[in-house]
């Protein structure tokens, strides 16, 4: 199967390169747009978002017991605990659909159940507290409230459905992932380990803190001090890495981080490049003309909601960029229902995100996950558009 997929991929590239007319401005512009988007992602998100997330994932592999992950997030864990924690993770982690991936891969590889893991990977970027607040301020409180409720509800429902659909596969996986170590006997101070992770999350949180629309808020105060807070968090990371880990464990931390980097970064970069080619950056066009997208998401029809969900699922949104994009689309005639549908599918999914998730859980599970997000976003958009729009 893998060899066939490789052959089909190479064949597709060969046919495209053989037939396409690179001299046309539309094609050459779309190709450039893909590289511009990749450059923007590398400049604005790799150092501040992706690399801190990779180090957190690497630290999870060497400091967090497999037994503890299975205890709180495994298939046999209490659902009220595992899904509650997973569904509100985004209120702490202000990350995009790509930055959440190393953390998702980390907990899944340590034995987290498919349901809680999928709830986590959806909720992480979808329930960014700053994004919710800005959505309410810019697009109206009804849209902000609907986004918050929808994101939390979706993460739980999608996680439960994924766990149910792949119940047999998960049972076999949990047997294979049975912990071989006793967490109670592991050495190290839990308090020091917690502080180590808090400091790493601080780096990720403050380095990615976006500029709010109002200067008279706590969000604005944090934004203006973000690099001082980031530097302070980095110092704490360095201190606690020596306090909580010995030399061998620190070396293992870097090795595990490199493992995740090799798995995730190439797929992310390819995904961002392709997404930029087809859809372009905000305010720029890829191979698909923006006027067509605007015309297809007008009103609150089933098709408009469905199309908005699909566009949101495949387009890459960096943190908070979905709000000005939607503001412009609504001004061009987009209905409120499709706007919510895009808000619920877009920040949590993207083409790069799908490629990495596929490498972690497989093609079949990834396809089902994407379909669930699109269907639920479409339904939510239709209901919202009917009663609010």
C-alpha positions in Angstrom: 0.0 0.0 0.0 2.8 2.4 0.9 4.7 1.7 -2.3 1.5 2.3 -4.3 0.9 5.6 -2.6 4.5 6.7 -3.3 4.1 5.7 -7.0 0.8 7.6 -7.3 2.3 10.7 -5.7 5.3 10.6 -8.0 3.0 10.1 -11.0 0.8 13.0 -10.0 3.8 15.3 -9.6 5.2 14.1 -13.0 1.9 14.7 -14.8 1.3 18.1 -13.3 4.8 19.4 -14.0 4.6 17.9 -17.5 1.3 19.5 -18.4 1.1 22.8 -16.5 2.0 26.0 -18.2 4.2 27.8 -15.8 4.4 30.9 -18.1 0.8 32.0 -17.2 0.7 34.6 -14.5 -2.0 32.7 -12.6 0.1 29.6 -12.1 3.4 31.3 -11.5 1.7 33.7 -9.0 0.1 30.8 -7.2 3.5 29.0 -6.9 5.1 32.2 -5.5 2.2 32.6 -3.2 2.8 29.1 -1.8 6.4 30.0 -1.1 5.5 33.4 0.4 3.1 31.6 2.7 5.8 29.1 3.7 8.2 32.0 4.3 5.6 33.8 6.5 5.0 30.6 8.5 8.7 30.0 9.0 9.4 33.6 10.0 6.3 34.1 12.3 5.5 30.7 13.7 8.4 28.3 13.6 10.7 29.9 16.3 7.9 31.2 18.5 5.3 28.4 18.2 6.5 25.2 16.6 9.9 24.8 18.3 8.6 25.4 21.8 5.8 22.9 21.2 8.3 20.3 19.9 10.4 20.8 23.1 7.3 20.4 25.2 6.4 17.2 23.4 10.0 15.9 23.8 9.9 16.6 27.5 6.6 14.8 27.8 8.3 11.7 26.4 11.1 11.6 29.0 9.5 13.1 32.1 5.8 12.1 32.0 5.1 8.5 32.8 3.2 6.4 30.2 1.2 5.0 33.1 0.1 8.5 34.2 -1.0 9.4 30.7 -3.0 6.2 30.4 -4.5 6.7 33.8 -5.9 10.2 33.0 -6.3 10.0 29.2 -6.4 6.4 28.3 -9.4 4.6 26.9 -10.2 3.3 30.3 -9.9 6.6 32.1 -12.9 8.4 33.5 -14.5 10.2 30.6 -15.6 13.2 32.7 -11.9 13.9 33.6 -10.2 13.1 30.3 -12.7 14.9 28.1 -13.1 17.9 30.4 -9.4 18.5 30.5 -8.9 17.9 26.7 -11.9 20.1 25.7 -10.7 23.2 27.6 -7.0 23.0 26.8 -7.2 25.8 24.3 -8.0 28.3 27.1 -4.4 27.8 28.2 -2.6 27.1 24.9 -3.0 30.0 22.5 -1.8 27.9 19.5 -2.8 27.3 15.9 -3.8 24.1 14.2 -0.1 23.3 13.5 1.5 24.2 16.8 -0.8 21.8 18.7 0.5 18.8 16.7 3.7 18.0 18.6 1.7 18.1 21.8 -1.0 15.8 20.3 1.7 13.4 19.0 3.3 13.4 22.4 0.2 12.4 24.5 -1.0 9.9 21.8 2.4 8.2 21.7 2.4 7.9 25.5 -0.9 6.0 25.5 -3.7 8.6 25.5 -6.9 7.2 24.1 -8.0 8.2 20.6 -11.1 10.1 21.9 -9.3 12.3 24.4 -6.4 12.9 22.0 -8.7 14.0 19.2 -10.7 16.2 21.6 -7.3 17.8 22.6 -6.1 18.3 19.0 -9.4 19.9 18.1 -9.9 22.1 21.2 -6.3 23.4 21.4 -6.5 25.9 18.6 -10.3 26.2 18.6 -10.8 27.5 22.1 -8.1 30.1 22.2 -9.5 32.5 24.9 -8.1 35.6 23.1 -9.6 34.5 19.8 -13.0 34.0 21.5 -12.9 37.5 23.0 -11.8 39.1 19.7 -14.5 37.2 17.8 -17.1 38.6 20.2 -15.7 42.2 19.9 -15.3 42.2 16.2 -18.0 39.9 14.9 -20.6 40.3 17.7 -21.2 38.6 21.0 -23.5 36.0 19.5 -20.8 34.8 17.2 -18.2 34.8 20.0 -20.6 32.8 22.3 -21.5 30.4 19.5 -17.9 29.8 18.7 -17.0 29.1 22.3 -19.9 26.7 23.0 -19.5 25.0 19.6 -15.8 24.4 20.0 -16.1 22.9 23.5 -19.1 20.8 22.4 -17.5 19.7 19.2 -14.2 18.6 20.9 -16.1 16.3 23.2 -18.6 14.9 20.6 -15.9 14.3 18.0 -13.7 12.6 20.6 -16.5 10.3 21.8 -17.5 9.5 18.2 -13.9 8.7 17.2 -13.5 6.5 20.2 -16.8 4.7 19.4 -16.1 4.2 15.7 -12.6 2.9 16.2 -13.4 1.0 19.5 -11.8 -2.3 18.3 -8.6 -0.6 17.1 -8.3 1.3 20.3 -8.8 -1.8 22.5 -5.9 -3.5 20.6 -3.7 -0.4 20.8 -4.3 0.0 24.6 -3.2 -3.6 25.1 -0.1 -3.0 23.1 0.6 0.3 25.0 0.2 -1.3 28.5 2.7 0.6 30.7 5.9 -1.3 31.4 7.0 1.0 34.2 5.5 1.7 37.6 4.8 5.5 37.8 4.9 5.4 41.6 8.5 4.2 41.6 9.8 6.7 39.2 12.4 9.1 40.6 12.1 12.9 40.5 10.1 15.6 42.1 6.6 16.1 40.7 6.6 19.7 41.8 9.9 20.4 39.9 8.5 18.6 36.8 5.3 20.6 36.9 7.3 23.9 37.2 9.4 22.8 34.3 6.4 22.3 32.1 4.7 25.5 33.3 7.9 27.5 32.3 7.9 25.8 28.8 4.2 26.6 28.4 5.0 30.1 29.4 7.5 30.4 26.5 4.9 29.1 24.1 2.1 31.3 25.5 3.9 34.6 25.7 5.9 34.3 22.5 2.7 33.8 20.5 0.6 36.4 22.3 -1.2 38.4 19.6 -1.9 42.1 19.7 -5.5 42.8 20.9 -7.8 45.4 19.4 -8.0 47.5 22.6 -5.1 49.0 24.5 -7.0 49.2 27.8 -7.0 45.5 28.6 -5.0 42.9 30.4 -4.3 41.3 27.0 -2.7 44.5 25.8 -0.5 44.8 28.9 0.7 41.2 28.4 1.3 41.9 24.7 3.5 44.9 25.4 5.6 42.9 27.9 5.5 39.6 25.9 9.2 39.4 25.1 10.2 40.1 28.7 7.8 37.4 29.9 9.2 35.1 27.2 12.8 35.7 28.2 11.9 35.1 31.9 10.1 31.9 31.0 13.2 30.7 29.0 15.4 31.4 32.0 13.1 29.3 34.1 13.2 26.5 31.5 16.9 26.4 31.7 17.0 26.4 35.5 14.3 23.7 35.9 15.9 21.5 33.1 18.9 21.2 35.4 17.0 21.0 38.6 14.5 18.3 37.4 16.6 16.2 35.1 20.1 14.7 35.1 22.5 14.8 32.1 21.2 11.6 30.6 17.6 12.7 30.8 18.4 16.1 29.3 20.1 14.3 26.4 17.1 12.1 26.0 14.9 15.2 26.0 16.8 16.6 23.0 16.7 13.3 21.2 13.0 12.9 21.6 12.4 16.5 20.4 14.4 15.7 17.3 12.3 12.6 16.7 9.1 14.7 16.7 10.8 17.4 14.6 11.7 14.9 11.9 8.2 13.5 11.9 6.3 16.8 11.9 8.3 19.6 10.3 8.6 18.2 6.7 4.9 17.5 6.5 4.0 20.9 7.9 6.1 22.7 5.4 4.8 20.8 2.5 1.2 21.3 3.7 1.7 25.1 4.1 3.3 25.3 0.6 0.4 23.4 -1.0 -2.3 25.4 1.0 -0.7 28.7 -0.1 -0.6 27.5 -3.7 -4.4 26.7 -3.7 -5.8 29.3 -1.4 -3.1 31.9 -0.9 -2.4 34.1 2.2 -5.0 36.4 3.7 -5.5 39.2 1.2 -3.7 37.3 -1.6 -5.0 34.8 -4.1 -3.7 31.3 -4.9 -4.7 29.3 -7.9 -8.4 29.4 -6.7 -9.8 32.9 -7.3 -11.0 34.6 -4.1 -14.1 36.0 -5.8 -15.4 32.5 -6.4 -15.1 31.7 -2.7 -16.9 34.9 -1.7 -19.7 34.1 -4.1 -20.1 30.6 -2.8 -20.4 31.5 0.9 -23.2 34.1 0.6 -26.4 33.6 2.4 -27.2 30.7 4.8 -28.0 27.8 2.5 -26.8 24.3 3.1 -24.3 24.6 0.3 -22.9 27.9 1.6 -22.3 26.3 5.1 -20.9 23.1 3.7 -18.5 25.0 1.4 -17.4 27.3 4.2 -16.7 24.2 6.3 -14.6 22.7 3.6 -12.6 25.9 2.8 -12.0 26.4 6.5 -10.8 22.8 6.9 -8.2 23.0 4.2 -7.1 26.6 4.6 -4.3 27.4 7.0 -5.1 30.1 9.6 -2.4 31.4 11.9 -3.6 32.5 15.3 -6.3 35.2 15.1 -6.1 35.8 11.4 -9.5 34.1 10.8 -11.2 37.1 12.4 -10.2 39.9 9.9 -10.7 37.4 7.1 -14.2 36.7 8.2 -14.9 40.4 8.7 -14.0 41.0 5.1 -16.0 38.0 3.8 -19.1 39.1 5.9 -18.7 42.5 4.3 -18.7 40.9 0.9 -22.0 39.1 1.6 -21.1 36.0 3.6 -23.9 34.8 5.8 -23.5 34.4 9.6 -24.1 30.7 9.4 -21.2 30.0 7.0 -19.1 32.4 9.0 -19.6 30.3 12.2 -19.0 27.1 10.1 -15.7 28.4 9.0 -14.8 29.5 12.5 -15.5 26.0 13.8 -13.6 24.1 11.1 -10.9 26.5 10.2 -8.7 27.2 13.2 -8.8 23.5 14.3 -8.0 22.0 10.9 -5.8 22.8 7.9 -4.1 20.8 5.2 -0.7 20.8 7.0 -2.5 19.7 10.2 -4.2 16.8 8.3 -0.9 15.5 6.9 0.7 15.4 10.3 -2.4 13.8 12.0 -2.4 11.2 9.3 1.2 10.3 10.1 0.3 9.8 13.8 -3.1 8.0 13.6 -3.3 6.7 10.1 -5.3 7.6 6.9 -8.6 6.1 7.8 -8.9 7.7 11.2 -7.8 11.1 9.8 -10.4 11.0 7.1 -13.2 10.2 9.6 -12.0 13.0 11.9 -12.0 15.6 9.0 -15.4 14.4 7.9 -16.8 14.7 11.4 -15.5 18.3 11.8 -16.9 19.3 8.4 -20.3 17.8 9.0 -20.7 19.2 12.5 -19.5 22.7 11.4 -22.0 22.6 8.6 -24.9 21.7 10.9 -23.8 24.3 13.5 -23.7 26.9 10.7 -27.1 26.0 9.4 -28.7 26.2 12.9 -26.9 29.4 13.8 -27.8 31.0 10.5 -31.5 30.0 10.8 -32.0 31.5 14.2 -29.5 34.4 14.3 -28.8 35.3 10.7 
